[in-house]
Amino acid sequence: MRSFHSLRLYYLHKLQIPFASARKEFLQGITLLRHFHSRTLGRHFRA
C-alpha cells in the first residue's frame, strides 16, 4: 500500500510539469478564441 502511494506521488510529480504547461496553453487558446469570437460578433452586429 505504501509503495503504491509513493508510486502514485512519483507519477503525479512527473506529470505535473507537462500537465501544467498544457493547461496554460489550453487556457490561452480559450482566451484567444473568446477574444476572436467577441470581435467577430461585434463586427457582425455593427454591420
N, C-alpha and C positions, 0 to 999 in steps of 0.2 A: 504493500500500500504506500509506504513512504517512498519507495523507488519510483512508483508510478507518478506520485505527486511531484517529485523532483524532475522527472522526465517531462511532465506537463509544463512545469515552470520553465524548463530549458527551451522547449519548443515555443512557448509563448514569448520568451525573450528573443529567440531567433526570428520569430515572425513579426515582432513588434515594429522594427525599423521599416521593413518594406511595406507593411500594412499601413503605418502612419503616413508614409510618403504617398502611397496610393490613395489614401483617404484625402490628403491635402490636394492632390491633383483632381480627384473626383469633385471636391467642393469648389475648386477653382473653375472647373468645367461647368458646374451648375450655375455659378455666379455669372460666368461669361454667357451662358445660354439665356439666363433670365434677363441680363442686360440687353442682349441682342433682340430677344423676344419683345421686350417692352419698347425698344426703339422702333422695331418694325410695326408694332401695334399702334404706336403713337403716330407714325407716318401714315398708316392706313386710315386712322380716324381723322387726321387733319385734311387729307386729300378728298 
